[in-house]
Amino acid sequence: MLAQLTKLAFEPRIRALFDRWAIWVIVALAGVLRFFDLGYPKKLVFDETYYVKDALSLTQGGFERNWPEGADDVLAAGQIPTMLETGSFVVHPPLGKWIIGAGMWLFGPGNSFGWRFSVALLGTLAVLLIMLIALKLFKSTMWVALAGFFFAIDGVAIVMARTALLDTILMFFVLLAFWFLLLDRERHFGRVFNRPWMLAAGIALGAATAVKWNGVYFLAFFGIYVVMTEVLGRKEFSILHFLKTAATKFLILVPIAFATYLASWTGWLTTSGGYDRGYADDVANRFTGLLAWVPIPLQSLWQYHVDAYNFHVGLRTEHSYASNPLTWLFMGRPTSFFYEGTAQGEGTCNAAGGCSSAITALGNPLIWWVAIAAIGFLLWLFVRKSDKTAGIILLGIAAGYLPWLIYLERTVFHFYVIAFEPFVILALVYAMATLWRSVGAQGRQRLFGAYAGYALASAAFSAFFLPIWLGTQTPYWFWLIHMWIPSWI
């Protein structure tokens, strides 16, 4: 079968059809996997309990409010609970919740499909984005399609796009910024200030930070990359040129990112009921000296950020699905978002041992575990051969992953990997492409068969795990055979 597939793939007519339609077929596949039965379960799962209600209060009043007991059940019943008047202390910026709220505005706040619509849409568009990025990096439809295909069928990407959390939104803006930087490098390399694509990247990175604060790490890493590539691109190094380059890129990226971030707080700033909103109204709490000129609402916003920062760095709460970042690439402790067990005869369950409906943000093992080796290979390419493409892909992984290693004692979760998963996929595909370029025409035919077999096997793994990504009701034993490692339960 693989031999016949290889022969067909090298026919010009088939290749032309592939080049024309592959990207759109993969986007459609991603859309089906992310939107099919998106409204299930018709209840808030995991941290949706925070973000859906925050989104609703933002869209109705401009700031996050507290909610009465039982509000989750009221929403699950398709009704809108009455929120309290007091501002809620939330520790993530507003933009992601505004975006979730857009879907709720379209489909109704009591509609579980509406809760998740915006995230599913951006999760689907992210598959298109990774292929646009792959096209810039790899210049071949085959590698573009593989990158999109692996990302479209992976369990972490699927589950995170089907859940009203912030992390897929963060990932989308990071990818968008990365694409803009590639466009800047291609079209405006060497110019000082006339850099519209870099300006767009600054807006996207500001938006990423306005979803979750770890977006600022991507801003820092990408900014350093821009400066270093332009400095090292010159034949002669000088401190003066380095300082000039660093200053100009800072002025392009950082102020627009900061303005974008600040704009996301407009609702909180223009209303009076948000948490800490009146902090600086008390003269005793205001800035003095050189900072006394800062507008009072911004002084209150600063205090809010101090409180949120202290919460983040001090978070040590026990959680059954907390995961050490050192285990993330190996999927040591994936997050269970939803689990519902039923006994035989209860509802539609007919299995002797009972049934399970589970949603677990578990990646496709065949993709993730092979990608670990690919990342190691790219490190070798970058260190030993100064491979620039390997370097820029590793940059994305480093920006999303390395900062978490500073907070090994914090309560964090495996699903945070979604922020840098696209770069893990790109690392896998670039390793495959590099091996492909190293062999001759005859070797490529054999290698194509191996790659096709790997892609098909990955699809088979995804088909096997799909029920525990979508929450499909299955016999308990069927769910249990997916739990290969005790820490997955």
MOMO-V696826 format. One record per helix or strand of 3 or more residues. SS is the DSSP state (a for helix, b for strand). FROM is the first residue (numbers start at 1). TO is the last residue. If there is no record, write none. Layout:
ss={SS:SS}
from={FROM:FROM}
to={TO:TO}
This chain:
ss={a:a:a:b:a:b:a:a:a:a:a:a:a:a:a:a:a:a:a:a:b:b:a:a:a:a:b:a:a}
from={2:12:48:65:71:83:95:112:141:155:167:196:215:239:266:279:283:289:296:325:335:355:365:388:414:441:473:476:486}
to={9:35:61:67:76:87:107:138:153:161:187:209:232:263:269:281:285:291:313:327:342:361:385:407:437:470:475:480:488}
